[in-house]
């Protein structure tokens, strides 16, 4: 019966949605700072597949539906940019400068980690778009010769880590500006960081959402050139 159920393409889709909704509701009632609904859902799904003996291939017949939505999600990023264009004009300089600095430092850090641990170029490339939303990072990594599953894992981990430690960093360095907080979370921790920014305040959430869009555009435009530049040094 289990194998027959798993052979249905909707199985992976339904399982993912149900587990994520349950984890979100559960963790909203149980405040555990270092457990995120996304990572909790991933761990639980892996355990369920292991215990039930269902293969990843069978599960991913439905999971591929989410992968198909990556391209439409990329296009949809234009909507928050359009809706908050007045905020972008008002805070244009800090948004652009913050994003540029983030992209350059992220590339430099990834290349540095690669050299420190003697990583293969494919792994280093997979690390490069870790601060960009999944809708863009996976495709960009693939085009540059990276490994998409590695990029996906790094992107999710980066988002969760940034959302968890972001407020602590603000407190440590006494960063109280809503503009700075929103730009920092959006340009480093993409959608997961934006969720945390919305919890902090309205302006923080708006600017963080804007930075997801701007960071994606800047990264696509500059990352390949920056990577080859730093690699040649």
Secondary structure, DSSP 8 states (H G I E B T S, - for coil): -HHHHHTSTHHHHHHHHHHHHHHHHHHHHS--TT--HHHHHHHHHHHHHHHHT--HHHHHHHHHHHHHHHHHHHHHHHHHHHHTHHHHHHTHHHHHHHHHHHHHHHHHHHHHHHHHTT--HHHHHHHHTTTS-HHHHHHHHHHTT--HHHHHHHHHHHHHHHHHHHHHHHHHTT---HHHHHHHHHHHHHHHHHHHHHHH-HHHHHHHHHHHHHHHHHHHHHHHHHHHHHHH-
